[in-house]
């Protein structure tokens, strides 16, 4: 046969590698879920009051 090697001899990934992937996935997901939408209108804290331009 061409594939005589035992599949149990394949090297395993280190334990920190899946943990790193999970951390990055959760970090990016949290950032994406909590960021402001790009097309959101400015809130009242960033809008100038109407009477400020009259002074």
C-alpha positions as CSV (number, residue, x, y, z in Angstrom):
1,X,0.0,0.0,0.0
2,X,1.1,3.6,-0.6
3,X,0.0,4.8,2.8
4,X,1.6,2.5,5.3
5,X,2.1,5.2,8.0
6,X,0.1,5.0,11.1
7,X,-2.3,8.0,11.5
8,X,-1.5,8.1,15.2
9,X,2.0,9.3,14.5
10,X,0.9,12.7,13.2
11,X,2.1,15.5,15.5
12,X,-0.5,17.2,17.6
13,X,-0.9,20.9,17.9
14,X,0.2,22.6,21.1
15,X,-2.5,23.2,23.7
16,X,-2.2,27.0,23.5
17,X,-2.9,27.2,19.8
18,X,-6.7,26.4,19.9
19,X,-6.9,28.6,23.0
20,X,-5.3,31.5,21.1
21,X,-7.7,31.0,18.2
22,X,-10.7,31.0,20.6
23,X,-9.4,34.2,22.2
24,X,-9.0,36.0,18.9
25,X,-12.4,34.8,17.7
26,X,-14.1,36.1,20.9
27,X,-12.1,39.4,20.9
28,X,-13.0,40.2,17.3
29,X,-16.6,39.1,17.8
30,X,-16.9,41.4,20.9
31,X,-15.3,44.3,19.1
32,X,-17.7,43.8,16.1
33,X,-20.8,43.5,18.3
34,X,-20.0,46.6,20.4
35,X,-18.8,49.0,17.7
36,X,-21.0,51.8,16.5
37,X,-22.6,51.4,13.1
38,X,-20.9,53.4,10.3
39,X,-24.1,55.0,9.1
40,X,-25.4,56.0,12.6
41,X,-26.3,59.7,12.9
42,X,-24.4,61.6,15.5
43,X,-25.9,61.5,19.0
44,X,-27.0,64.5,21.0
45,X,-23.7,64.7,22.8
46,X,-21.8,65.4,19.5
47,X,-24.4,67.7,17.9
48,X,-24.1,71.4,18.5
49,X,-27.0,73.2,20.2
50,X,-29.1,75.3,17.9
51,X,-28.7,78.5,19.9
52,X,-24.8,78.1,20.0
53,X,-24.6,79.4,16.4
54,X,-26.6,82.5,17.2
55,X,-24.0,83.8,19.7
